[in-house]
Structure formats: structure tokens, C-alpha cells
Amino acid sequence: MHQEICQKIKYNFKNPLLLEEALTHSSMSQINKSIKNYERLEFLGDSVLSLVITEILIKEFPSETEGDLARRRAVLISGLSLCDIANKLNLSQYIRVSAGEENIGGRESPQILEDVLESLIGAIYMDGGLKPCVEFITEHWYSIIKNEKTPPIDAKTYLQEWTQEKELGLPKYKVIERTGPAHSPVFLVEVLVKTMPIFKASAASKRTAEKQAAQAMIDYIKENNAKD
């Protein structure tokens, strides 16, 4: 298995235990506390990904403002982008999860796929330093970067700019329910804006749920504007 995934990511680990840790879900640690899971490496990989993406953007778009670069980065490190790349690498088949997590579909969970991809980057950094991380990230993110001709605006930013333009204040996001086990939660979030209906969305992370709720409100705004 290790050889197969190393071929996919085009990096051979000097310390295979790092790769094993990067692919191990926390449900395995709950069975045996001596088993290391990916959470610490995911924490590191998140920072490495943000650093490398930022450097690539600064070089690719020398005339863009900090705000424009931040919008591009937000999309590139978003759960949607991470999950898409993780699926292209077919990471789900390599993740070590408990039988219980397997039974509830944890292996295919978007949140787990996002975390594993970041933990994999963290493991590469720990094993080989920054250079192989830059090579890995460039290969899998560069086409997305080049396809965005103008800085994208994510749903939360778009909604905030709209509410400020209409003098409605800032959107307020609130977690109204959290379900599922501690290692695989589902958050139900609502977004509140003066004079607007309340919109809700659920996802494996608060950030994703907030974006989905914001997008639902944006769709409503656009639909009603089209009718006017």
C-alpha cells in the first residue's frame, strides 16, 4: 500500500511511519492509545499548504492586491478544493479507520479527506522538508490557480459585501446543532441578516456549513433580484 500511494504522490518516504500516521484516523487511537493519528500532522500541513500557496500566488499575480490574493488563497485551501484533490488521488482507500467509523461512511467523509490531504503534506514536510511539499502542491494546485482568471469571491465574502452595500450590517453565523460522534461531527449553522429569511446548512465543519448557508442566501437574493 505504501509503495502504491508513494507512486501517486511522487514522493518516497524515508520514514514510512510518518506516512502511516498521516493516513490514520483518530478512531484508531480510540481503540489503541498507542496508535498515532493524523491530527498533529494535519495541523502542520494546514500551515505548510497556506505558506506554499501564498508564495505561488505572489509570484503568479505580481500586480494583485493583498485582498485579491487572499480571495484566491481562500478558495485554494477551502474544503472543496482539498476534497477534490483528495478524490483525484483516491486517498479514501488508504485511510486507516476503525470498523465503527467505516460503518458510518467515515472513509468517504469530505472532512476526513480534507484532513488526510493536509496531514499528508505535513508528513512530507517532516520527512523531506519544504522542497518536496512545494513540488507536490504545485503539481496538484497549479491548474486550479491558472484556471482562475480573476480573483474569486467566496460566498461569505460576497454576502458580507452585499449586506454592507445595503447597510444591513454584518451577517451573523450561529451553530444551532451539533450531531454525530466527537471525531466526526456534523454542524447545523444558520446565517442571519436583517430583513432576510434565515438560511441553514449542515456540513462536517463549521466553516463549510457557514459557506453553504451564505450561498443559500445569495441564491435567494439573486433569484429575487431577477424577478424584480
Legacy VTK file of the C-alpha trace (Angstrom):
# vtk DataFile Version 3.0
C-alpha trace
ASCII
DATASET POLYDATA
POINTS 228 float
0.000 0.000 0.000
2.783 2.413 0.919
4.543 1.886 -2.400
1.320 2.477 -4.321
0.495 5.794 -2.655
4.127 6.945 -2.870
3.932 6.448 -6.620
0.737 8.501 -6.763
2.142 11.428 -4.800
5.585 11.067 -6.416
7.385 11.063 -3.090
9.143 8.187 -1.325
9.186 8.433 2.451
12.462 7.856 4.245
10.375 7.228 7.361
7.327 5.145 6.365
5.876 5.567 9.863
5.128 9.211 9.035
3.052 8.139 6.050
1.232 5.590 8.190
0.484 8.253 10.805
-0.757 10.656 8.119
-3.289 8.093 6.942
-4.581 7.060 10.388
-7.892 8.444 11.618
-8.451 9.303 15.288
-10.953 6.443 15.630
-7.972 4.058 15.554
-6.379 5.873 18.508
-9.578 5.414 20.459
-9.190 1.662 20.070
-5.486 1.712 20.956
-3.996 4.834 22.505
-0.508 3.873 21.347
-1.570 4.341 17.703
-0.696 7.794 16.386
-3.345 9.525 14.254
-3.103 12.270 11.661
-4.318 15.224 13.744
-0.883 16.682 14.588
0.380 16.282 11.016
-2.859 17.816 9.685
-2.229 20.845 11.924
1.254 21.214 10.410
0.146 20.506 6.836
-2.506 23.214 7.001
0.203 25.824 7.669
2.571 24.446 5.031
-0.177 24.445 2.402
-1.121 28.037 3.185
2.527 29.168 3.010
3.261 27.448 -0.300
0.004 28.576 -1.934
0.672 32.155 -0.795
4.153 32.128 -2.312
2.876 30.711 -5.616
0.134 33.372 -5.796
2.535 36.229 -5.091
4.773 35.055 -7.949
1.901 34.348 -10.363
-0.035 37.576 -9.771
2.547 40.314 -9.036
0.111 43.183 -9.662
-2.764 41.961 -7.466
-3.587 43.438 -4.068
-3.384 41.599 -0.759
-7.174 41.351 -0.752
-7.281 39.721 -4.179
-4.541 37.259 -3.225
-6.382 36.409 -0.010
-9.540 35.622 -2.003
-7.617 33.308 -4.299
-5.950 31.564 -1.370
-9.243 31.100 0.476
-10.661 29.126 -2.456
-7.486 27.095 -2.988
-7.263 25.938 0.630
-11.012 25.503 1.019
-12.548 22.154 1.836
-13.995 21.881 -1.656
-10.566 22.146 -3.324
-8.932 19.818 -0.803
-11.667 17.217 -1.146
-11.477 17.355 -4.937
-7.719 16.759 -4.943
-8.020 14.010 -2.316
-10.588 12.247 -4.501
-8.364 12.549 -7.574
-5.604 10.854 -5.586
-8.161 8.297 -4.346
-6.920 8.800 -0.785
-10.033 7.232 0.753
-8.850 3.695 0.008
-5.638 4.235 2.008
-7.128 5.743 5.193
-6.983 3.604 8.328
-10.293 3.873 10.198
-11.990 1.792 12.862
-14.750 -0.646 11.938
-17.286 1.673 13.551
-16.100 4.668 11.523
-16.103 2.526 8.396
-19.719 1.543 9.020
-20.904 5.164 9.156
-19.094 6.064 5.936
-16.192 7.859 7.570
-13.747 6.797 4.884
-15.692 8.893 2.347
-16.305 11.834 4.706
-15.304 15.123 2.990
-13.900 16.438 6.283
-11.723 13.352 6.770
-10.493 13.521 3.175
-9.569 17.191 3.649
-7.738 16.418 6.888
-5.852 13.469 5.404
-4.623 15.515 2.454
-3.306 18.197 4.821
-1.755 15.557 7.089
-0.056 14.028 4.060
1.508 17.415 3.288
2.593 17.671 6.922
4.167 14.221 6.737
6.054 15.091 3.552
7.359 18.236 5.259
8.513 16.306 8.336
10.195 13.671 6.184
11.793 15.774 3.451
11.409 19.470 4.238
9.753 22.198 2.224
11.038 21.401 -1.278
9.002 18.199 -1.876
5.948 19.935 -0.412
6.319 22.737 -2.965
6.616 20.152 -5.756
3.555 18.212 -4.560
1.377 21.291 -4.029
2.436 22.889 -7.316
1.554 19.755 -9.270
-1.919 19.389 -7.783
-2.960 23.011 -7.277
-1.322 24.848 -10.187
-4.008 24.035 -12.760
-6.675 25.386 -10.393
-4.637 28.565 -9.925
-4.220 29.102 -13.670
-7.904 28.486 -14.403
-8.998 31.392 -12.184
-8.515 34.402 -14.454
-9.886 36.864 -11.896
-9.832 36.716 -8.080
-12.828 34.641 -6.913
-15.189 35.797 -4.219
-16.304 33.116 -1.772
-19.880 33.047 -0.563
-19.234 34.583 2.867
-17.238 37.474 1.390
-19.853 38.099 -1.308
-22.667 38.139 1.255
-20.752 40.469 3.569
-20.063 42.932 0.753
-23.735 42.830 -0.274
-25.021 43.464 3.254
-22.585 46.339 3.742
-23.674 47.868 0.446
-27.316 47.628 1.580
-26.394 48.948 5.062
-27.748 45.808 6.722
-24.754 45.210 8.976
-22.603 42.099 9.007
-24.076 38.607 8.536
-24.215 36.604 11.763
-23.487 32.879 11.784
-24.676 30.609 14.583
-24.238 26.902 15.232
-27.697 25.688 16.222
-26.980 21.972 16.393
-24.046 19.598 16.529
-24.609 15.894 15.930
-22.503 12.810 15.341
-19.520 11.444 17.281
-16.776 13.750 18.565
-14.309 12.610 15.913
-16.791 13.059 13.035
-19.261 15.835 13.933
-21.918 17.443 11.740
-22.672 21.121 12.304
-26.004 22.774 11.525
-25.419 26.503 11.017
-27.789 29.384 10.324
-26.983 32.793 8.845
-28.874 35.881 9.965
-29.184 39.175 8.077
-31.629 41.975 8.861
-34.862 41.847 6.792
-33.834 38.497 5.243
-35.187 34.979 5.798
-32.995 32.670 7.873
-30.969 30.152 5.875
-29.417 26.976 7.274
-26.879 24.410 6.126
-25.143 21.390 7.625
-21.627 20.098 6.974
-18.741 18.281 8.607
-17.088 21.587 9.552
-18.466 24.899 10.801
-16.605 26.787 8.078
-18.134 24.713 5.289
-21.615 24.933 6.802
-21.295 28.729 7.076
-20.295 28.982 3.419
-23.178 26.782 2.322
-25.682 28.808 4.358
-24.253 32.023 2.893
-24.541 30.583 -0.619
-28.184 29.658 0.008
-28.923 33.258 0.973
-27.022 34.570 -2.060
-29.042 32.290 -4.355
-32.220 33.672 -2.790
-31.024 37.266 -3.286
-30.112 36.672 -6.928
-33.367 34.867 -7.647
-35.440 37.695 -6.204
-33.373 40.358 -7.960
-34.011 38.570 -11.255
-37.756 38.705 -10.623
-37.683 42.447 -9.871
LINES 1 229
228 0 1 2 3 4 5 6 7 8 9 10 11 12 13 14 15 16 17 18 19 20 21 22 23 24 25 26 27 28 29 30 31 32 33 34 35 36 37 38 39 40 41 42 43 44 45 46 47 48 49 50 51 52 53 54 55 56 57 58 59 60 61 62 63 64 65 66 67 68 69 70 71 72 73 74 75 76 77 78 79 80 81 82 83 84 85 86 87 88 89 90 91 92 93 94 95 96 97 98 99 100 101 102 103 104 105 106 107 108 109 110 111 112 113 114 115 116 117 118 119 120 121 122 123 124 125 126 127 128 129 130 131 132 133 134 135 136 137 138 139 140 141 142 143 144 145 146 147 148 149 150 151 152 153 154 155 156 157 158 159 160 161 162 163 164 165 166 167 168 169 170 171 172 173 174 175 176 177 178 179 180 181 182 183 184 185 186 187 188 189 190 191 192 193 194 195 196 197 198 199 200 201 202 203 204 205 206 207 208 209 210 211 212 213 214 215 216 217 218 219 220 221 222 223 224 225 226 227
